[in-house]
Amino acid sequence: MAERVLIGTNEVIDFCKSKKCGYYPAATNSLPHYADFVNRFLTEKAERDLPRAQLDGNVNAANLEHLVEIGGLLKIKEGMMTEIYYAKPEQSMVRVEGDKVVSYGGVPFFPINYFEQGGDIIDWHSHPDGEGNLSDGDVEHMIKTFTPVKMLKEMGYPVGELYFVLYLPHKRNSVWFVPKKIEQ
């Protein structure tokens, strides 16, 4: 199984403080009513686009074909789900340092106009080798998303909830995170 830099809650908070971000991604058990629907949608994507080894939980770090992620943005508004963006697996996005895989994914995508229009936004990606813990790259990505959403809320736009979802292919399940204010 590939090793990633996984960090716990206190490390996440310290990391966000060091980036001068007033929020951090906190795991939540208070899932929205549509969470099961979203999870089924993500499972269908995973079963279609990910290597079988990920779905079976047999990821081999030596085989880079196993080490890809999928991800994207979903919007839920008035009972309707819209797929804003979807990043299919791209082998060229795998980054290796020595014998460790340190990055998957692609380029962050922040269509600010979707946040302005209200509704909930789900920023999701798969984790081929984890248990739903955040990597430092995950936290960096989330900080970049907090900033425009926080700004829009302060400007009075009808911004819905923002969720970060890590999809775990071998479990066919997700871990959900929400922005939480850092207590001083």
Phi, psi and omega in degrees: 000138182290147177263137175232162175278100179257136185234146181274178187303313181297321178294322178298313180298313179299318179299314180294321176298318181296335178268006179061035177259130182278001182231160173220157178281118181248132176298143181229143172259353177274081184275148177293161183299339182265008185301319179296320178298315179298317181298320177296320178299314180293324178297318177299318178298313182297315181294332179278320194249343183266156176298144181306324182302323179293318181293329180272351182077024182246049182288131179248115183298336180285343181255099184297341177295336178283338193257070176231158175236158168238161180184179179169195179235135175239151175233133176244120179213129178053043176077004181247139176254133177238132174272112182280320185206144175220126178256108177289162180300134180228109184301328182292348181273353180285129180241129183238136173239114185066236178255014182248136173275122185247349182203145174237230167052189182225208182276130177302146185231116184234082178283091188304328183296334178289329177288325182295332189273007180080177184091165180271144179246134177242113177260113189229156168200161181271155174239107184289339190224020185238180178247020179097008174280151181277142170266166178298326177295323176299314182295318176304313180300316182295322177299318180296333179276324179305316189304305180292327180293315178300317180299315180296319178298317179296331179275358176090010177290150181282064182282129177280201179282151176244124178239141170249129184236127172258118180266130181253099187303319183289343177256350185053040183214171185230156170244128185254140179233148176231153175292130178233136181293136177282124177282132182275000000 
